[in-house]
């Protein structure tokens, strides 16, 4: 076994071009993507100056009057009716939301009717429409104070001409609404009036409401950190195809046949390819993490626990790449063609990298893409790296590592089944 490992490592070391691709390319891409997209990932939105069309289809005063009429007919004490009426008359949820949006200093609100707003969106004069439907105030009051109904709904309509701005706007609206709901829920639990509690906390959309804090005490992740892990997850896959390509070249030189004739078990050769892939991934990760620490200065290793966690994730992921290397070797030798590795490195790796989040941050990806990415080995590894680097505990990375190990076992079994046990012509 040692002889095979030594042979594989020497063959790869002598191929300077392949080494450059596996080591230098991820460093270059990390630098380019990390620094180019740094402002976006760090939340720097100063450059966003966009107009939002606000369509007010609701009549707040009418909604309050309807609500007051409804509580008058309820079998509750008169004092409670008075308190609820006073709170309702001072409550305007649409105005609170609009003021909170203005507080972000990201958007300018333009009040239009619905047709004007649609025309403005089509002419790209606004990036999105915030539509406040009829009955919004009444529905909000009924849900907040009487706990009836499903609550009030806001509608955001957008076009694709400024995807980033309208995506951020949707996030802003979601945060504001979530904060209002959180305050209301806390007020109900504590026995306070939900409407009064919301009025006291409005309009700041950036203030942390309800005692919400960061999950960990770590700083938010920089773009260089993210893309370091993203490139690790992606370029490890290329190692599997590289090892399989070398196996094909050896097949042309009848290396495998000579091994069979020497009396060695064929699975020793296959295991050698898997272990070679494993060792190369570990070495590649060590180089990339070291470069990120000493060149990009993007990591602060705070304890041996941090190192141990990174090492564990790397070992598990490297085992999976070793299985991929064995599988591609088996397929290549079975097909007696280099097309297998070509398809994998030229097409499949790109698909896996996209689904796994190596190109675009996971937070900016659609839910369906993130769901698919959580079933790819590189996506699972990236998730584990990100969670551990943010200070989350071992229990958070166990599900990802477990899935990777399951995938590893399945791929190893498949590679063993299809690997040729006799001489290859």
N, C-alpha and C positions, 0 to 999 in steps of 0.2 A: 504493500500500500504506500509506504513512504517513497518508494522509487517512482510510482506513478504521480504522486503529489509533487515531488521534486521536478519531474519532467514537465508537468503542466505549468508550474510556476516559472520555470526557466523559459519555456516557449513564449509565455505571455510577456515576461520581462524583456525579451529580445525584440518584441514587436513594439517599437517606440510609438508608432502612430496610434495603435490601439490603446496604449497606456495614456497617451495624451488626451484621447477622447474620453476615457473613463475617469480621468482625474482632473484635467484642466477645464474641460467643457462644463461640468457642473459648477466649478468655481466661477467661470466667466458668466454663466447664466444667472447664478446667484447674485453676482454683483450688478448685472444689468437689470434684472427684474426687481431686485431688492431696492436699489437706489431710485430706479425709474418710478416705481409704484409706492415709494415710501410715504409720500404725503397722503395718498388715499388710505393706506392701511393704518396710518397713525391718526386718522380722523381729521386731518387738516382740510377743512371745507371752506376756507376763506375765499377760494376762487369761485364758489358757487354763487351766482347772482342771477336768480331766475324768478319769473313771475308765475304766480298761481292764480287761476281764475276761481273765485268763490261764488257759488250759485246758492243764494239763500232762498229756498222754497218754503221755509217754515215761517210761521208767524208766532214768535215767542210769547207775545202778550195773549194771543188767543189760546195758546197751549196752556199758559198759567191759569187763565180763566176757566178753561175746561177742567183742569185738575182741581181747582178750588171748588167748583160745582160738585165734583165727584166726592171730595172728602167731606163736604157738607152732609152728604147722604149716608156717610159711614157711621156705624154705631160705636163711636169712640167719644171720650170726654171732650167737652168744649175747649178746655185748655190745650189739649193735644191738637185740636183742629186749628186753633189760633197759632200755635207754634209752627205747625206744618205750613200754614198759609203764609206766615211771615217769611219762612225760609224759601218757599216756592217763589214768592214775589221778587226776591233778591237774586234768584238763580237764573242764569242764562248760559247754558252749557256751550252753545255755539260761540258766544262771545269769549268764553274762557279758552276754548280751543284756538280760536283765531288769534287771541292775544298771546297765547303760548307759542304759536308758530312765528309771530312777529319777534318774540323774545330771542329766537334762535339767530336772528339777523342773517338768515340764509335766503329768505324768500320775500318778495314783495307781493302783497295780496291785491288783486284787482277784482272788484265786485261787479259782476255781469249777470245778465239773465242767461238762461240755459243755452239758447241758440247762439247768442254772442260768444259764450264760452266755447261752444263746439267749433264755431268759426275761427276763434283765436287759436284753439288747439290745432286745427287743421292748417292754419297759416303759420304755425310754429311761433306765435307770439307769446304763448304760455307753455309751460312744460307739463302741466297737469290741471285737472279740474277737481276742486273740492266741492261736492254737492251735499248740501244740508237739506234732506227731504222734508216734506210736509209732515207735521206731527212729531218732529224731532224733540222739541222741548217737552211736550206732553209725555212721550214715551220714556224720556230720560227721568222725569219726575216720578212717573208711575213706578218705574223699576227701582229707583233709588229709595223712595220714601214708603212705597206700599209693597215693594217686592213682587209686583205683578208684571207680567209680560216678559219678553225676551230682551228688553232694553232698546235704546235708540241706536240707529245705524247711520254711519257716514259712508259716503261713496266717493272713491277716488278714481277718476278716469284719466288715462294717460296715453301718450303716443310713444313711438319708438325713436323720435328724433333726438331726444336727450335722455337716454336710458339711465345714465348715472344720476342726474339731478332728480328725475322723478322717482328713482329707486330710493334715494336718500329721503325724499319728501314722504314717501310711504312709510319709511322707518320712523320719521319724526312724528307723523300722525299716530302710528302704532304706539310709540313711547308715551305720547301725551294721553291717549285713551287708556292705556294700561295703568298709568299713574293715577288717573281719575278713578278707575275701577278699584285700584289698590287702596286708595284713601277711603273710598266708600265702604269697602269690605272691612277695613280696620275700624272705621267709625261704628259700623253696625255691631261688630264684636264687642267693642268697648262701651256700647250703649249710647253713643253720640249720634247727632244728626248727620247723615251722609252728605247732604247738600252743604251744610255749614262747614264741614270738614274740607270739602273740595274748594269752597270759596276761600278758606284760610290759606290753602296751599297754592292756589293759582296765582299768577299765570306761568311761573317758571317751568319750562319743559325740561330743563337740565338739572334741576334740583332733585336730589335723591329723596323720594317720598316713602314713608313707611319704614324707615330704618334699613333700607336695602343697601348692602355693601358688596364689595368685590368678593368673589368666592375665595380668593387667595390674596396674600400680601405681595405678590409679585407684580412687577411693572407689566403693562400691556406689551404684547409681543410686537417686535419690530418686523418690518418687511424682510430685512436680511435674515433674521432668525427663521421666519416662516419659509422663505425660499431655500434656505440651507436644508431644512428638513424635506421640503418638496423635491429638491434635486437629489437628495440622498435616496428617497423613495423611488424616484424615476430612474436614475442611472444605475441603480442596483440591478434593475431588470435587464439592462444592456449586458451586464456581466454574464448572465445566463446564456444569451445568444452568442456572446464572444466565445465562451467555453465550448458551446456546441459547434461553432464554426471551426474551431481548432480540431475538434473530434472528426469533423468531415475531412479536413486536410490530412489528418492521420489515417483516415480510412483510405484515402487515395494512395497513401504510401504503404498500405497493408500493415499498419502498426497493430490494429486489432487482431488481424489474422495471426500475426506472429505471437501475440500474447496467448491466443487460444492454443497454438501449436506448442507453446512452452509449458502447457499444462496448468496455467493459471485459470481460476474461475472467472467467467466473463463479468460477473457482478462486481468483482474487484475493480475492473476498469470503470464501470458505471459509477460505483461509489467514489472512485477517485475524482471523477468529474464533478460530482455533487459536493465533495469536500473542498475541492479547488474553488468552486463558486462561493462556498461558504467563507473560506479564508479571504478571498478577494473582496467580498462585500465588507467584511470586518475591517480590512485594511483601508478600503475606500472611505468608509464612514469615519474612521480615525483621522484620515487626512482632511476630509471636509470639515469635520467639527473643529479640528485644530486650526485650520485656516480661518474659520469663522471666529474663533476666539482671538487668535494672535494677529490676523491681518485685518479683518472687518471689525474686530472689537465689539462683537454683537452678543456675546455670551458672557455671563458671570456665573461660573460654577461655584455655588455657595457651600457645598458639602460633598462628602464622599457618597452620600445617599443619592445626590443628583447624578454622579458618575455611574453608580451602580445601576440606577434605573435606566439610564441611556444604554449602558452595556447590555442589560437584559433585553431591552427592545431590539437592539442591534443583533444580538445572537439569535433571537427568535425569527426576526425577519431574514437574517442571513441563512438560516436553516431552510426557510421557504424558498429563497432564491436558489439555494443548492438543489432543492427538489425541482425547480424550474430548469436548472442547468441539466439535471439528469433526464428530465422529460424531453427537452429539446434534443439532447444527445441521442436518446432512444428513437425519436421521430426521424431525426436526420439520418441515422444509420439504417433504420427500417426503410425509409424512402430512398436512401442512397442519393440524396439531393440536398443542395444547399438552400433550396427554395424555402424550406421550413424556417430556418433562422432569418432569412431575408424578410419573410412576411412578418415574423414576430418583431424584429427590430425596427422594421420600416412602417408598420401599421399598428400592430397590437399594442406595442409599448406606448404609442401616442394616445390610443384610446384609453388604456389603463391610467396613464398619467393625467388625462383630462378628467376622467371620472373620479380619480383619487384626490384631485385638488392640487396637483403639482404646478399647474399653470395659473389657475385662478383661485384666490382664497376661498375656502369652503363657505365662509359667511356670505359671500356674494354669489353663490351658486344656487340654482333652484333646488327645492327639497327633493325632487325625484332624482337629480344627479347625485346629491349627497347620499341618498338612500342606496343607490347603485354603488357609489364609491365605498360605502361601508362593507361591501362584499368583495372588494378587490384587495389583494394582499398589500399593495402599496398604499392604498387609501387607509387601510387599517393601521399600517405602520406609521403613516403620517399623523393620524389621529392620536395614536399612543405617544408619539414624540411631542406633539403639541400639548397634550394633557399633562405629561410629566414635566415639561419645561415650564409650565405655568404653576407648578407646585401642587397639582392634584395628587391624591394618594394612590397607592398601589391598587386599591380596589377599583379605581377608575380605568386603569389600563388593562386589567385582567380580561374583560370581555373581548377587547381587540386582539390581545395576544392569544387567547383561546381560539378565536376564529382563524388566526394565522396558522396555528399549529394543526388545526383540523384540515385546512387547505393543504398544508405541507404533507400530512400523512396521505391524503387522497392522491396528490400529485406523485408522491414517491411510489405508491402502489401501482398507479397507471404506468409510470416509467419502467418499473420492473416487469410488468406484464408484457409490454410491447417491445422490450429490449431484445435484440437478436442474440440467441445463445450459441449460434454456430458461426462459422466463418462467413464473412460478407464478401460477395464477389464484386 
